[in-house]
Amino acid sequence: MSQQQKENAKSLGVVFREDLDKIGYLTKDNFRELFNQEQTEYQKQQEGIKRVLGQAENLESEINGSDGRPKFRKDLVMAYAAAYQIGDLNEAYEKMYPEEINAWKTAQVEAAKRPSLKTLRGGGAKNPQEIKVTRDNASALMSEALWGGSE
């Protein structure tokens, strides 16, 4: 179609596709494409939400406060993670309670330490007990001192 024919058709009220595209009208084909993109994005968001909620449920059942750690409350941790833009709920939990978690970890390490080997404490260096010289052992002690052996 020539430019003159298009101008005549426009004057009669005919609208062409390129004119609709220029002014931003949504066509049937564009609508389908846009709808499919939005639906795909929505599905990805739903999968992400399910994954985060599943992680929150697991952490809440695992960290219930019975072992000395602060209780994992999914509503509080999820709000904290959203406020500080933290993608991992476990990381958000650890940032919420750093002192309490460090104290718990220290207690766990102390509890896991094995008792060391205990030795009997002596009173220092031990010398052999002195032998008293009597009439009965005098000759044996003299022989041992002079010749190195007992006779």
C-alpha positions as CSV (number, residue, x, y, z in Angstrom):
1,M,0.0,0.0,0.0
2,S,1.4,3.4,-0.9
3,Q,1.7,6.3,1.5
4,Q,-1.1,8.2,-0.3
5,Q,-3.5,5.2,0.1
6,K,-2.6,4.9,3.8
7,E,-3.4,8.6,4.3
8,N,-6.7,8.2,2.6
9,A,-7.6,5.1,4.7
10,K,-6.6,7.0,7.9
11,S,-8.9,9.8,6.9
12,L,-11.8,7.3,6.6
13,G,-11.0,6.0,10.2
14,V,-8.9,3.0,9.4
15,V,-6.2,2.3,12.0
16,F,-3.0,0.4,11.2
17,R,-1.0,-1.9,13.4
18,E,2.1,0.3,13.4
19,D,-0.1,3.3,14.5
20,L,-1.4,1.2,17.5
21,D,2.1,0.2,18.4
22,K,3.3,3.8,18.3
23,I,0.6,5.0,20.7
24,G,1.0,2.0,23.1
25,Y,-2.2,0.0,22.5
26,L,-2.0,-3.7,23.6
27,T,-2.7,-6.0,20.8
28,K,-4.0,-9.6,21.1
29,D,-0.5,-11.0,20.3
30,N,1.2,-8.7,22.7
31,F,-1.4,-9.5,25.4
32,R,-0.6,-13.3,25.2
33,E,3.1,-12.7,25.4
34,L,2.8,-10.3,28.3
35,F,0.4,-12.7,30.1
36,N,2.7,-15.7,29.7
37,Q,5.7,-13.6,31.0
38,E,3.6,-12.5,34.1
39,Q,2.4,-16.0,34.7
40,T,5.9,-17.4,34.6
41,E,7.1,-14.7,37.0
42,Y,4.2,-15.4,39.3
43,Q,5.1,-19.1,39.4
44,K,8.7,-18.4,40.2
45,Q,7.6,-16.1,43.1
46,Q,5.3,-18.8,44.4
47,E,8.1,-21.4,44.3
48,G,10.4,-18.9,46.1
49,I,7.7,-18.3,48.8
50,K,7.2,-22.0,49.3
51,R,11.0,-22.6,49.6
52,V,11.4,-19.8,52.2
53,L,8.4,-20.9,54.2
54,G,9.7,-24.5,54.2
55,Q,13.1,-23.3,55.4
56,A,11.4,-21.3,58.1
57,E,9.3,-24.3,59.2
58,N,12.4,-26.5,59.3
59,L,14.4,-24.0,61.3
60,E,11.6,-23.4,63.7
61,S,11.3,-27.1,64.5
62,E,15.1,-27.5,64.7
63,I,15.8,-24.5,66.9
64,N,13.0,-24.7,69.4
65,G,15.0,-23.3,72.4
66,S,15.3,-26.6,74.2
67,D,19.1,-26.8,73.6
68,G,19.9,-23.3,75.0
69,R,19.7,-21.3,71.8
70,P,17.1,-18.6,71.5
71,K,13.9,-20.0,70.0
72,F,13.6,-19.5,66.2
73,R,10.4,-17.6,65.7
74,K,9.7,-17.6,62.0
75,D,7.5,-14.5,62.0
76,L,10.2,-12.4,63.7
77,V,13.1,-13.8,61.7
78,M,11.3,-13.3,58.4
79,A,10.4,-9.7,59.3
80,Y,14.0,-9.1,60.3
81,A,15.3,-10.7,57.0
82,A,12.9,-8.5,55.0
83,A,13.8,-5.3,56.8
84,Y,17.5,-5.8,56.4
85,Q,17.3,-7.5,53.0
86,I,18.9,-10.8,54.1
87,G,18.2,-13.7,51.8
88,D,19.0,-16.6,54.2
89,L,16.8,-17.0,57.2
90,N,19.6,-18.8,59.2
91,E,21.9,-15.8,58.6
92,A,19.1,-13.4,59.7
93,Y,18.6,-15.5,62.9
94,E,22.3,-15.4,63.7
95,K,22.4,-11.6,63.2
96,M,19.4,-11.2,65.4
97,Y,21.0,-13.1,68.4
98,P,24.8,-12.8,68.1
99,E,25.6,-12.7,71.8
100,E,23.2,-15.5,72.7
101,I,24.4,-17.8,69.9
102,N,28.1,-17.2,70.8
103,A,27.4,-18.0,74.4
104,W,25.6,-21.2,73.4
105,K,28.5,-22.2,71.1
106,T,31.0,-21.6,73.9
107,A,28.9,-23.7,76.2
108,Q,28.8,-26.5,73.6
109,V,32.6,-26.4,73.2
110,E,33.1,-26.5,76.9
111,A,30.7,-29.4,77.3
112,A,32.4,-31.4,74.5
113,K,35.9,-31.1,76.1
114,R,37.1,-34.4,77.5
115,P,38.6,-34.4,80.9
116,S,42.4,-34.5,80.8
117,L,44.6,-37.1,82.3
118,K,44.9,-36.6,86.0
119,T,48.1,-37.5,87.7
120,L,48.8,-38.0,91.3
121,R,50.6,-35.1,92.8
122,G,53.8,-35.9,94.6
123,G,55.6,-34.0,97.3
124,G,58.6,-33.2,95.0
125,A,61.7,-35.3,94.3
126,K,61.8,-38.5,96.3
127,N,65.0,-39.7,97.8
128,P,65.6,-43.3,98.8
129,Q,64.8,-44.0,102.4
130,E,67.9,-43.9,104.6
131,I,69.0,-47.2,106.0
132,K,69.9,-47.2,109.6
133,V,73.2,-48.9,110.4
134,T,72.9,-51.6,113.0
135,R,75.2,-54.4,114.2
136,D,73.3,-56.8,111.9
137,N,73.8,-54.9,108.7
138,A,77.0,-53.0,109.3
139,S,79.3,-55.4,107.5
140,A,77.0,-55.7,104.4
141,L,76.7,-51.9,104.1
142,M,80.5,-51.5,104.5
143,S,81.1,-54.0,101.7
144,E,78.5,-52.4,99.4
145,A,80.0,-48.9,100.0
146,L,83.6,-50.1,99.4
147,W,83.3,-52.7,96.7
148,G,79.9,-51.8,95.2
149,G,78.1,-55.0,95.9
150,S,76.8,-57.0,98.8
151,E,78.6,-60.0,100.0
